[in-house]
Every structure is written in structure tokens, then in C-alpha cells.
Amino acid sequence: MKVIFGTTNQGKIDQVKNFLEYKNINMEFISLKDIGFNENIKEDGESLEENSLIKAKAIKEFCNKNNINEIIITDDAGLFVDALGGRPGVHSARYAGDHAPQIECINKLLKELKDVPDEKRGATFACVLTAILQNGEVVACRGETRGKIVRTPGTMGKLTYGPVLQPDGLDRVINDLTEEELGLTHRDKAWLELMCKLGLYEEN
């Protein structure tokens, strides 16, 4: 199956590809660059669901104008930290300023949590996927990972806050998970649910 994946984040694309291959799900991603989409989408929703849908609709409108009829999948993700009242939340991507490097986002987060004790560093990583099918039907899925914010980052790259969120029950941060642990992250959970809804995967 071919889908237009509405992201320019190569780390995100690679992680999803690895996960789907591990689950033996055959999917070919068409990038926004492939279809010539370079518009700036204003993500001004008040929830991950709203922002994901805003992106999907903008890409769908572009595709309609250019006679492109493929499944469109977009996502929005956010880190909701208990001790920060849920921040950065829907503003996770702009937490340290527009287009701020990963290290700046992480440094700002760790600085804000510097004096917060380990037992109060709980956080939830959430991801919402929105798919617009070729018949116009909209399918949305949400995945969450509960964990804590560590004091020393793990492997950089991949997901912006992946180096600092350690899922409950594990001794590694998201960016350091092994292949056998795929499926435990917020994004993996959302993708697996979506694949089930699209009939591409059947859970045992």
C-alpha cells in the first residue's frame, strides 16, 4: 500500500518504517517532497487531534488540486510532563522556539526539571495519527507511552524527546529501545491501531 506520510522528519519516517517492517506490514511512503508540497501549515489547534487533522486536510486539499489520490497519514505528538502542568504538550515542537534544534528543546526541559525529584518526573508521550482515505473517510488513532524524564539524555536524533523519556517498566529511554521492544512507544501504538483499522494487521 502507498501512503503520503505528512512529515519532513526523516528520523520519524525511519522509525515508522523499521516498526512496520518488524511487524511484516508492507507500506510504501510517499514524501511531501515527492508530491511537491512545500506549504507552511499553521498548526493552531488546541489538541493533538486538531493539529493532526489540520495537517491532513491541508495536504488533502493540495492533492485534490493536483489530481493526487493516495491515502494521507499525518501525525502530531506531544510530551505532557506532570511537574510542568502538562507542558510542553501541544507546543512540544515549538517549546524552545520555532525550528529549535533537538538539543535546545531537551536542555530547556531538563533545566526546568532540575530541582524536581525522581518520583515526580512522570510524563506521558502521546501521538495522534489521522488518515484520510481515498474515499474521503477520516480515521484517527491515539497512542500513549507513560514514563519518566531521566536526568541524562540517551541517544540523540530520532524523536525529539526520545532521549529523555524512559517508559515505565524499562531501563532505557525511547531512543535506545531494542527492536524486540518496538511497539511500546506512543507512535508505534498509534500506527498499530491504525494498521488494524485499515485491515493491514491483525493482533494475536
NORPEZI-V899734 format. One record per residue. N is the residue number from 1. RES is the residue in one small letter. SS is DSSP state (helix for helix, strand for strand, loop for the rest). BURIAL is 1 if it has 24 or more other ideal C-beta (glycine too) atoms within 12 Angstrom, else 0. Layout:
n=N res=RES ss=SS burial=BURIAL
n=N res=RES ss=SS burial=BURIAL
This chain:
n=1 res=m ss=loop burial=0
n=2 res=k ss=strand burial=0
n=3 res=v ss=strand burial=1
n=4 res=i ss=strand burial=1
n=5 res=f ss=strand burial=1
n=6 res=g ss=loop burial=1
n=7 res=t ss=loop burial=1
n=8 res=t ss=loop burial=0
n=9 res=n ss=loop burial=1
n=10 res=q ss=helix burial=0
n=11 res=g ss=helix burial=1
n=12 res=k ss=helix burial=1
n=13 res=i ss=helix burial=1
n=14 res=d ss=helix burial=0
n=15 res=q ss=helix burial=1
n=16 res=v ss=helix burial=1
n=17 res=k ss=helix burial=1
n=18 res=n ss=helix burial=1
n=19 res=f ss=helix burial=1
n=20 res=l ss=helix burial=1
n=21 res=e ss=helix burial=0
n=22 res=y ss=helix burial=0
n=23 res=k ss=loop burial=1
n=24 res=n ss=loop burial=0
n=25 res=i ss=loop burial=1
n=26 res=n ss=loop burial=0
n=27 res=m ss=loop burial=1
n=28 res=e ss=strand burial=0
n=29 res=f ss=strand burial=1
n=30 res=i ss=strand burial=1
n=31 res=s ss=loop burial=1
n=32 res=l ss=loop burial=1
n=33 res=k ss=loop burial=0
n=34 res=d ss=loop burial=0
n=35 res=i ss=loop burial=1
n=36 res=g ss=loop burial=0
n=37 res=f ss=loop burial=1
n=38 res=n ss=loop burial=0
n=39 res=e ss=loop burial=0
n=40 res=n ss=loop burial=0
n=41 res=i ss=loop burial=1
n=42 res=k ss=loop burial=0
n=43 res=e ss=loop burial=1
n=44 res=d ss=loop burial=0
n=45 res=g ss=loop burial=1
n=46 res=e ss=loop burial=0
n=47 res=s ss=loop burial=0
n=48 res=l ss=helix burial=1
n=49 res=e ss=helix burial=1
n=50 res=e ss=helix burial=0
n=51 res=n ss=helix burial=1
n=52 res=s ss=helix burial=1
n=53 res=l ss=helix burial=1
n=54 res=i ss=helix burial=1
n=55 res=k ss=helix burial=1
n=56 res=a ss=helix burial=1
n=57 res=k ss=helix burial=1
n=58 res=a ss=helix burial=1
n=59 res=i ss=helix burial=1
n=60 res=k ss=helix burial=1
n=61 res=e ss=helix burial=0
n=62 res=f ss=helix burial=1
n=63 res=c ss=helix burial=1
n=64 res=n ss=helix burial=0
n=65 res=k ss=helix burial=0
n=66 res=n ss=loop burial=0
n=67 res=n ss=loop burial=0
n=68 res=i ss=loop burial=1
n=69 res=n ss=loop burial=0
n=70 res=e ss=loop burial=1
n=71 res=i ss=strand burial=1
n=72 res=i ss=strand burial=1
n=73 res=i ss=strand burial=1
n=74 res=t ss=strand burial=1
n=75 res=d ss=strand burial=1
n=76 res=d ss=strand burial=1
n=77 res=a ss=strand burial=1
n=78 res=g ss=strand burial=1
n=79 res=l ss=strand burial=1
n=80 res=f ss=strand burial=1
n=81 res=v ss=strand burial=1
n=82 res=d ss=helix burial=0
n=83 res=a ss=helix burial=0
n=84 res=l ss=helix burial=1
n=85 res=g ss=loop burial=0
n=86 res=g ss=loop burial=0
n=87 res=r ss=loop burial=1
n=88 res=p ss=strand burial=1
n=89 res=g ss=strand burial=1
n=90 res=v ss=loop burial=1
n=91 res=h ss=loop burial=1
n=92 res=s ss=helix burial=1
n=93 res=a ss=helix burial=1
n=94 res=r ss=helix burial=0
n=95 res=y ss=loop burial=1
n=96 res=a ss=loop burial=1
n=97 res=g ss=loop burial=0
n=98 res=d ss=loop burial=0
n=99 res=h ss=loop burial=0
n=100 res=a ss=loop burial=0
n=101 res=p ss=loop burial=0
n=102 res=q ss=helix burial=1
n=103 res=i ss=helix burial=0
n=104 res=e ss=helix burial=0
n=105 res=c ss=helix burial=1
n=106 res=i ss=helix burial=1
n=107 res=n ss=helix burial=0
n=108 res=k ss=helix burial=1
n=109 res=l ss=helix burial=1
n=110 res=l ss=helix burial=1
n=111 res=k ss=helix burial=0
n=112 res=e ss=helix burial=1
n=113 res=l ss=loop burial=1
n=114 res=k ss=loop burial=0
n=115 res=d ss=loop burial=0
n=116 res=v ss=loop burial=0
n=117 res=p ss=loop burial=0
n=118 res=d ss=helix burial=0
n=119 res=e ss=helix burial=0
n=120 res=k ss=helix burial=0
n=121 res=r ss=loop burial=1
n=122 res=g ss=strand burial=1
n=123 res=a ss=strand burial=1
n=124 res=t ss=strand burial=1
n=125 res=f ss=strand burial=1
n=126 res=a ss=strand burial=1
n=127 res=c ss=strand burial=1
n=128 res=v ss=strand burial=1
n=129 res=l ss=strand burial=1
n=130 res=t ss=strand burial=1
n=131 res=a ss=strand burial=1
n=132 res=i ss=strand burial=1
n=133 res=l ss=loop burial=1
n=134 res=q ss=loop burial=0
n=135 res=n ss=loop burial=0
n=136 res=g ss=loop burial=0
n=137 res=e ss=loop burial=0
n=138 res=v ss=strand burial=1
n=139 res=v ss=strand burial=1
n=140 res=a ss=strand burial=1
n=141 res=c ss=strand burial=1
n=142 res=r ss=strand burial=1
n=143 res=g ss=strand burial=1
n=144 res=e ss=strand burial=1
n=145 res=t ss=strand burial=1
n=146 res=r ss=strand burial=1
n=147 res=g ss=strand burial=1
n=148 res=k ss=strand burial=1
n=149 res=i ss=strand burial=1
n=150 res=v ss=loop burial=1
n=151 res=r ss=loop burial=0
n=152 res=t ss=loop burial=0
n=153 res=p ss=loop burial=1
n=154 res=g ss=loop burial=1
n=155 res=t ss=loop burial=0
n=156 res=m ss=loop burial=1
n=157 res=g ss=loop burial=0
n=158 res=k ss=loop burial=1
n=159 res=l ss=loop burial=1
n=160 res=t ss=loop burial=1
n=161 res=y ss=loop burial=1
n=162 res=g ss=loop burial=1
n=163 res=p ss=loop burial=1
n=164 res=v ss=loop burial=1
n=165 res=l ss=strand burial=1
n=166 res=q ss=strand burial=1
n=167 res=p ss=strand burial=1
n=168 res=d ss=loop burial=0
n=169 res=g ss=loop burial=0
n=170 res=l ss=loop burial=0
n=171 res=d ss=loop burial=0
n=172 res=r ss=loop burial=1
n=173 res=v ss=strand burial=1
n=174 res=i ss=helix burial=1
n=175 res=n ss=helix burial=1
n=176 res=d ss=helix burial=1
n=177 res=l ss=loop burial=1
n=178 res=t ss=loop burial=0
n=179 res=e ss=helix burial=0
n=180 res=e ss=helix burial=0
n=181 res=e ss=helix burial=0
n=182 res=l ss=loop burial=1
n=183 res=g ss=loop burial=1
n=184 res=l ss=loop burial=1
n=185 res=t ss=loop burial=1
n=186 res=h ss=helix burial=1
n=187 res=r ss=helix burial=1
n=188 res=d ss=helix burial=1
n=189 res=k ss=helix burial=1
n=190 res=a ss=helix burial=1
n=191 res=w ss=helix burial=1
n=192 res=l ss=helix burial=1
n=193 res=e ss=helix burial=1
n=194 res=l ss=helix burial=1
n=195 res=m ss=helix burial=1
n=196 res=c ss=helix burial=0
n=197 res=k ss=helix burial=1
n=198 res=l ss=loop burial=1
n=199 res=g ss=loop burial=0
n=200 res=l ss=loop burial=1
n=201 res=y ss=loop burial=1
n=202 res=e ss=loop burial=0
n=203 res=e ss=loop burial=0
n=204 res=n ss=loop burial=0
